[in-house]
C-alpha cells in the first residue's frame, strides 16, 4: 500500500496535467461550445484516419494474425475519418446524437438492473435510482435534439468538476 502511494506521489504531475486539461476543456465547452465541439470532432476524425492507415500498414507488413478484422477496422477507420473531415458540421451533430442514444441505452440497461436488484433485495433506494434512470433515459431517447444541445454543457460541467478534483489531488500527492 505504501509503495503504491509512493509511486503515485512521484507521478503527481500526471494528475495535475490531466486536471488542468479537463478544466480548460470544461471551460471551453461551457463558454465556446460550438467551436470546441467542432474541434473535438475534427480531432476524432483525424485520429480515426491515422489509426485506420496504421491498421492497414500493420496488415500489409504481416504483423497481424487476424488480418481480416484488422483490415476491416482500418478501412472503416479511414472511411469514418474522411467522412468526419469532409462533412464536419453534419458529423458533429451525428456523433453527438449517437452518443446521446448510446448513453440512453446504457442507462436503460443499468436502470433495469437497479430496478430488478432493488425489488429482489427490497432496496427502496435502488428502485428509486432505477426509476430515475429510466425516466432520464426515456427523455434522452424521445428528445434527442434537446439532449444533443445540452450534452456539451453537461460534459463541460463534469470536466470542470473532475479537473478540479484531479488538480487538488495532485497537490495532495505532491506533499
Secondary structure, 3 states (H helix, E strand, C coil): CHHHHHHHHHCHHHHHHHHHHHHHHHHHHHHCHHHHHHHHHHHHHHHHHHHHHHHHHHHHCCCCCCHHHHHHHHHHHHHHHHHHHHCHHHHHHHHHHHHHHHHHHHHHHHHHHHHHHHHHCCCHHHHHHHHHHHHHHHHHHHCHHHHHHHHHHHHHHHHHHHHHHHHHHHHHHHC
